[in-house]
Amino acid sequence: MPKLAKSFGTIQQTAAVSILVVVKTRYLSLKERAGSDLAEPVCSSIGLVGLTGTKHSQDEREMMINKRTMMSALVSVVLVGFVLKPIVACTVMQLQRGTQVIVARNHDWGTGGGLLIVNPRGIKKTAITPVNPKQWVSQYGNVSFAQFGRELSFAGMNEQGLTVDLLQLRAAVFPAVDPEKPSVNVVQWVQYQLDMSATVADVIASLDEINPTPFLTKLEKVHYFVTDTSGDIAVIEYLDGKPHVHRGNNVVCALANSTWPDSTRAITDNHAGNSSEQRFMLASSFAANAGNQSPNVDLVQYAFAALHRVAQDHTQWSLVYEPTSLRINFATQVAPQRRWIDFSDVDFTEGAQVLCLDINQDLAGDVREHLEPFTRDANRRIIDDAFDAGPAGFLKETVKGMVLSYGESLAPVGID
């Protein structure tokens, strides 16, 4: 067995045993206090249940917290296999020509399955975090791109023209758990912002209100690239437990997988020390030249050409957002023909169906007529594609069941 696989197996087994021992011990303690009627936690049936709106005993509340803790931990443990792979993931850039704003992103990863998901307003959600999970009702409809299941979105745009993208950053250090401050998982943070923020300013203001929280701090390493229709743009990265925000289209135009200081140093020195810095320099060059393109140049096509130049062997998706006209264009390694979705053609109203599309479906052009109601089977297909790339076993199957159940637990409740 390769050394990496052995390392993964050791980490996975150790973490899993630790989690199960903690939860089982806590369960026995609660059972002794509550009596024999307290049901034993069964991993395959665990879902995320909100702690408000229903009256529960203190023991029941603690059991729910333990269930959420187990889910967060198990999801993180399974993702260890993907994080440990030697993959440097993703490049994003903002292009401007006059008042036209384009955001272009490559998603680089070891597997390429995924769903385009149309998320209406008015859905109640609870974060996938073990301590003080944030609860919210989605305020803005959005289209997101998910690979590990519904709500675990890597990228997307909402009906206000806000775009949010997550990229790998190995140097990231997120805040310590704060029981007094609501939290969202570092991946689910993308979906939270698409649901709740209209502008870059809104996103930055939210940093004082919630913490993005990894369950396994050494493994969940990312930073964020956020833009809006005004052309405002921000890179948000956590390097020392605190958010560092680099903002303004005269400052920021691209991002890869190095810290912002390292990326700008590469530009200043005109020297790339690694693949990330090389892609950042190329993307920055395309961004700088976008404004010089003549009016007869299709800026969306220019964006796809730029993404092709910064692509890697494991580039799976290319996304091109048009925030002002509210269109998302996309192509994948499996289905390279250009497709798009226009927000004017979909229903984001409260109570509307959640719709989805296999991102690798063999289509071209407008995909509106091919959208289908979101189903467990559709979610299962992408979860299988992502999770089956890792080692087999009980733990992986347990997590897959939990992620599926979480996606089904969300329901519209209305907007205050």
N, C-alpha and C positions, 0 to 999 in steps of 0.2 A: 504493500500500500504506500502511495506517495506520502512524504513527510507532511505535506499540507493537509491531506485527508486525515492523517492520524491526529494532527493538531486540532482539526475541526471536531473530530469525534470526541477527543478528550474534553474540549471546551463545552461541546454540546451536552455530553453525558454529565459532566460535573455540574453545569448550570441547571440542567433539568432535575437532577437529583436534589440539589439544594432547594430549588423552587418547590418541588413536590413535598420535600420534608417540612419546609416552613409552613406551607398551606395545610398539610395533613396535621401537623402539630397544633396549628391554630384551630383547625376544625375540631380536634379532640377536646381542646380546652373549652371551646364554645359549646360542644355537645354536652360536656360534663355540667356546664352551667345551665344549659337550656333543657336538658333532659333528652331522652332517647328519640323524641319526635323530630329532632333536627336532621334534615336529610343530608346524606353524605354528598359532597361535591363530586360531580361526574364531569370530567374534562370535556367530553364530546358534546355535552348539552349546555356548556357555559356560554352565556351571552352577556352583553353589557346592559345592565338595567339601571336606569336613572335613580338617584337617591332622593328625588323630590317628586311631589305629586302623588305619592302613595305612602300610606303610613306603614312603617316597619318598626319592629322592635330593634333595640340596640344590637342584639345578637345578629338579627337578620341583616342589618346595615353592615356590620363587620364582615359577615360572610360575603356580601355583595362586593365589598372592597377587596376581600381576598380573591374573589373570582376575577375581578378586573386586574388585580395585581398579577395573577397567574397568566391571564391572557396576554397582558403587555410583555411579561417576561418571556413567555413561550414564543411569541411572535419575534421578539428580538433575538432569541437563541437560534431560531431557524434562519433568520437573516444573517447570522454570523457567517454561514457558509458563503453567502454572496459577498459580504464585505471583505472577507479574507482573500477572495480572488484578486489577483494582481491586475485589476481593471481601473484605469483612470477614466472617470466618467463625466461626459457632457461639456458642451460649449454653448454660450448664448450671447447674443449681441442685439443692440438696438440701432436701427438705421433711420435717419431722418433726411428728407428732401423737402424743403419748404415746410408746409404744414402736414405733410404725409409722414406718418410714423409707422414703422414696421419693427416687430420683434421676432427674431429667428433663433431657433434652438435645436441642437442635436441631442438626442438621448442615446448615450453610449452605455451598453450593458451586455451581460453575457447571454441573456435571452431576450426575445423580441415580441412575445405575446403582449396584448394589452387591449383595453377598452377605451373608447371615447364615450364619455358619460354625460348626458344632459341632465343637470340637477336643477329642479325648480325651487322657487322660494318656499318658505314656511315649513321646513323639515326640522324637527327637533333632534339634536345630536348630543352625545356625551363623549368626551375625548377618551382616547385609548391611553390613559396614563394611570398609574397606581395611586397617586397622591393628589388629592384635590383636583379631580378632572374637571375641566371647563365644560359647562353646558351652554348650549346656544340654540337659537332657531334661525335658520338661514334667511338672510335679508335680501340677497341678490341671487338671481339665477345665474348659472355658469355652465361652462363645458370644461370638463377636466379629463386628464389622461392618467389612467391607473394601470399598474402592472401587478401589484400584489393584492388586489381586491378593492372593492368600492371603498371610498373615503381615504385610501392610502395613495393619494394622487401625487405625482411628481411634477405636474405642470398643468396650466389651464388659464382661461380668461373668463371674466364675468361680464354681465350685461352692461356694466358701467365702463368697460374697456380696460379694467385692471388686469394685468398679467402677472402671474407668480410662477417662478421656476425654482426648482431645487437642484443643486449640483453637489457632487461629492467634494468634501474638504477634510482631509485627514488631520489638519491642524486644529479643527474645531474643538472648543471646550465650552459646554453649555453650563448654565447656572446650576448650582446645587439645588436639590429638592427643597422647596419652600412650602410648608403646609399652610401658610397664610395667603399664598398667591396661586390662583388657578393655573393649570398647566394643560398643554396639548402635546401630543407626541411630535417629535421633530419632523416627521414625514407628514402627519395629518395637519400640521401648521399650514401647509399649502392650501388644503381644502378649507380650513377655518378662515383664512384671509379672503379667499374667493367668495365665501359665503357672507362675510361680514364687512369687508372694506370696499370703498368706492375709489379711493385714491391712494397714492404713495403716502401722503400725509396721514391718512387713516391707519395704514399699516404701521408706520413709525409710532403713532400714538399708542397703538395696542401693545407695544413692547413694554410699556409701564404697567399693563394690565394683566398680561399672561406671560408665562415662561414656556418656551419650547423645551420639552424634557425627554431625553433619551432614557430608555430603561437600562441599557448597557452602555455606559458613557464612553468606553473605549472603542465601541464598534459603530455607533450611529453618528456619523460625522458628515455634516452638510453645511452649506451656506445658501443664501437666497438672493435672487435677482428679481426686482419688482419694478413695474412701469405702469403709467396711466396715460390717458388720452392727451393730456397737456404736454406730454414729452418728458414729464418728471420721471426720474429713475433713481433707484437706490440699490446698492449692494449691502446686505445685512449679514454679518458674520459674527459668531461668538468665538472669541479667541482666549479669553481669560475669565469666563463665567459671566461676562457682560457683553451686551450688543455693541458692535462697532458699525456705525452707519456711514456709508460713503454715498453722497447724494448729489444729484444735479447732472443734467446732460452735458454740461461743459466739463464735467469731471469723469463721469462713468459712461462707458458705451459698450462694454463687453465683460465677460467673466468666463473662467474655466475652473480649474481645480486647485489653484494656488491662492494664498491669501491676497487681499487687495494690495498690501504693501509690497509683497514679492512680485505681483503682477506688474505694478507700476515701475518697480525697479528694473524689470526686464525691458520695459519701453525706454526708460532713461538711459540704461546701459547699452541698448540695442543688442541685447544678448539674451537668448532663451536658455535657461539651465535645465529644462526638462520639457516633456511633451505638453504639459499644461501651459507653460509660459509661451511655448511656440504657437499653440493654438490661440492663446489670448492675443499675441502680437498680430497674427493674421486677421483675427476677427476685428481687432481695433482698426486695422488698416482698411478693411472693408467698410466699417462704420464711418471712418473719416472720409472715405471717398464717395459715400452714398449721396451726399448733398451736391456733388459735382456731376451726377448723372443727368443726362439730358432728359427732357420731359417725355420723349418717345421710348425711353428705357423703362420696361416693366420692373418696378422695384421689387415686386414679389419674386419674379424670376431671378433678379439680381441677388435676393436673399437666399434662394435655393442654391445658386451658384456659390455663394459664400459658404454656405453650410457644407457643400460638397468639398470645398477646399480644406475645411477644418475637420472633415470626417476621419474616423479611425476604422480599423477593420471590424470593430464591434459596434459601430454606429447602427442603431436599430430603427430609430424614428427621426424624421426631420419635421419640425413644426414651424410654421410661419404665421404669426398673428397679425391681423390688421385691426388695431384697436378702434380707430375712428369709424370704420365701416362695419365693425363687428363681424368679421369673418375669420375663421381659422383654416389655413391650408395645411395639408400634411401629406407625407409620403413615408414609406417604410422600406427597409431592406427587402422584405418579402414581397411587397406590392409597391414598386417604385413609382407608379403613375401618380400624378398629382390629383388630390381630392380636396374638397372643401365643405365647410358647413357655415351657412349664414344664420346668424342669430335671429334675424327677422322671420325666419321660416320655422322656428321652434317655439313652443309654449313654455314659458317659465312661470306662469301664474301658480299661485298656491293651489295645491291639490292636483296639479297636472301630473301625468305619468313621468316617472324617471325613465329615460330612453337610453339606449346604448348601441354601439356598433363595434364589431371586431375591427381593430385598427389595421389588421392585415387582410381584410376581406378584399377580394380581387375586383375592385371598382375603379372608376375614373370619373372626375367631375363632381357635381353636386351629390352629396350622400343623403340628403334629407329623406328621400323616399325609401331609403334602406335602413333607417333607424327602427329599432324594435324595442318593445317594453323590456326594461331591465329584469332579468330573471336570475334565479339561483344557478341555473345551468350556464348562463353566460359568464357569471362571476366565477363559477367553478373552472371553466375552461382556462381563464387567464391565471387563476391561482395554481392550477395543475401545471401549466407551462412554466411558471416562475419557480414554484416550490419543488417540482420533480427534477429540476436540474441539480438539486442538492442530494445529500445522502438519504437513503430510505430509512424508515423506521417509525415507531409509534409516535414519537414526538412530532414529526413532520405532519403525520396524518391528523393528530390532535389539533395542531395549529390551523391546518387547512379548514377543519370543521368550525373552529372558532371564528375565523375570518369570514367564512360564509355566513355564519349566524349573525355576525355583527352587521353585515350589509343588509340583511333582511329585517333587522330590528328597527330600522329608521322609518318614521312615518310622519306625514304632515300633521301639524297641530295648529297652524295659523300664526300670523305675525301680529304682535301687539301694536 
